[in-house]
């Protein structure tokens, strides 16, 4: 019996940061499960928390940080209290705040068990298994300044580099184009140029808006001179494996933090 057939598990997504990227992740997750009937797929609860304070401003200026931590904990614990046993935080930058968020979540869940699917750690494991040891990173300026990717990936033997502050304006502009659902041909060509000038042939899409740009490239993907790695895509593969596998054979990895 797998976790879907058992009917005791559900995937909770804290999204809305932004909403277009969350919709893309939800669609990709649903399509990844090979279900002939609707009951062949797992229960998925999406909390489109689009009123969340800015993660980048909280990191760079401390603006709204306490409110952000409290609201992240509210949304995560809310999903657990709705019966979600697996939580995905659909925002790379938000993972910086997890050390402060998780103790609050545990308290508000009153002992209900759940797995946090840490998307950065899942991708780190995936890269290690593929033998990839150096990557370039595209992310928000908050994620880059916080250094969370180099710190996490170091545990998996992966070195991370990026363009530094010179690339921030273009990164910010492309992310906003996706958030506002205003992607055009010019922004897609800018994205291709951004990817192609990275130092490494393996490039991590460390912001949930970038996979949307990738997927909109269509036939223009052949213009890319790099291999793109998406933490949310890696997380989808892990969830499908775990939910489709025999329950007794599935074990937690360090990337899947079981909270009680």
Secondary structure, DSSP 8 states (H G I E B T S, - for coil): -BHHHHT--EEEEEE-TTHHHHHHHHHHHHHHS--SSGGGS-EEEEEE-TT---HHHHHHH-TTHHHHHHHHHHHHHHHHHTT-SEEEE--TGGGGGHHHHHHHHHHHHTT--EEEE-HHHHHHHHHHHHT--EEEEE--HHHHHHTHHHHHHHTTT-EEE--GGGGHHHHHHHHHHHHTT---HHHHHHHHHHHHTSSSSEEEE-STTHHHHHHH-GGGGGG--SEEEEHHHHHHHHHHHHHHSBGGG----TTEEEE-
